[in-house]
């Protein structure tokens, strides 16, 4: 067996070991108190065979508080990793399960979306399509360059995070971000007392604090345990693929594929790449869509229908 294959096997074993570690514990946010998971709630993990399996959350014992990742380790990232996301626009029908899961995971109110689903139309003769928009975790992030206190930072594993203990609320990062993926806490966040008393960590983005900036973080606390972000596992259509570029592997929970092959064969691209930000989120063009775009508004609230009315009417 050649050295490249041996290295790939070693890397995969390491990733599987991370998945198995979740069987021993799962750090929520360093809160004191016992877990209160429903007996029927499940979580997806990687088995020793490299397959995604479901286990009951009630069988997972929370890690003790001192296991919360903070400080230097949280700012450096997970050694050897280079996280990447691929979003298949042909599969999205605005089910919004990804949005709901993200907000629940980070204890955010309904109106505060770190992950948004937009209705896009490239030109007047093109058909509209649904476009999930996360933070892009750029390799050349303008937000990091303008932060005067290093509250927002780029890690070695590719993630861009925010330390809200350092954040002074200047909003320079929001002005610098060309994707408008950051949100500001103008008011006291709507969080339970238990969550507000959590020990803060850039890896959990919990708790939120008034006068600071929040955003999508790719759930690095779950990645440390070999688990996928909640947006990935919550999507009923397999829209989101997440994985490690160093291993050349991404998965949507149902299928695991080679990252480079997926991008090459499906003409993957990066949003607004001409800006030179080098995003770590790739999109697969909305070809051969499996749902009519109108289906994405069947159960949507009236304000959302009104927001996208002009785009849909222009397609008639």
Buried (B, 14 or more C-beta within 10 A) or exposed (E): EEEEEEEEEEBBEBBBEBBBBBBEEBBBBBBEEEEEBEEEEBBBBBEEEBEBEEBEBBEBEBBEBEEBBBEEEBBEBBEEBBBBBBBBBBBBBBBBBBBBBBBEBBBBEEEBBBBBBBBBBEEEEEEBBBBBBBBBBBBEBBBBEBBEEEBBBBBEBBBBBBBBEBBEBBBBBBEBBBBEBBBBBEEEBBBEEBBBBBBBBBBBBBBBBEEBBBBBBBBBBBBBBBBBBBBBBBBEBBBBBBBBBBBBBBBBBEEBBBBEEBBEEBEBEBBEEEBEBEBBBBBBBBEEBEBEBEEBBEEBEEEBEEBBEEBBEEBE
